[in-house]
Amino acid sequence: MAQGTNAKQQAEESVLYKIEGAFAVITLNRPDKLNSFNEMMHKALRAALDQAIADKKIRALILTGAGRGFCAGQDLSDRTADASKFDLSKTIGDFYNPLIMQLRSLPFPCIAAVNGVAAGAGANIAFACDIVLAGKSAKFIQSFSKIGLIPDSGGTWSLPRLAGRGKAFALAALSESVSAEDAEKCGLIYKAVDDAELMPTAQKIALQLAAIPTGPLVKLRAMLDAAEQNDLKTQLQLECDVQAKLGASKDYAEGVKAFFEKRAPNYSERS
């Protein structure tokens, strides 16, 4: 019984969940392992995301890591010496793919606050978030090729979209370490900030996002994703259709009313 209780406590402590008014902060909490993923932490993170989704008062989310790293990817300690006998498709299919899809379909915007190293799947989980901030000491590494793999966790999808096909191939093939400032310059992330300003900046942005209607922000994510495949005519029609729906919403009516009344709009419900 004690062992079961201890395992449950470790699972709960591997991911921390905190509510800060209208936004939540989820912290990967295996700092001794650079927050690398094992099955326990996967389940705890998914549970924390479900908790945020279920709470209608949450309008934005910050994902960060405890200690000196954001996330070093997969914890390889559960691999055997003969790694070829380990079915990677099960780990990816059962855990990483559902996680990426959940991040890309959250009903509110998600900010990755990257502290320290973000390697392998850890980097690509950050790139799955809507806004990526990084402390200037942070580094992004596509470490897969060093062990004979390709990027997973959406890396082959996000890298070319963020940095271009040529840059994406080089980063993945060479496993180069990219500093936060260089990541900003090449479009991998939104902004690099001083380490001490990482969480204050993330919190400021979360508050700013929480004050905006969440429905249009979720639509914006989907529209930008769709634009990668659509031609101009198709995208223009999609903009027209989505704008028509948003223009008929209570949020839009409240925003226009607040504008004419020269006051701050009150978007109290999550769209």
Summary of the structure (lengths in Angstrom):
residues: 271
radius of gyration: 19.6
end to end distance: 43.4
largest distance: 68.6
contacts: 870
relative contact order: 0.11
helix: 54%
strand: 17%
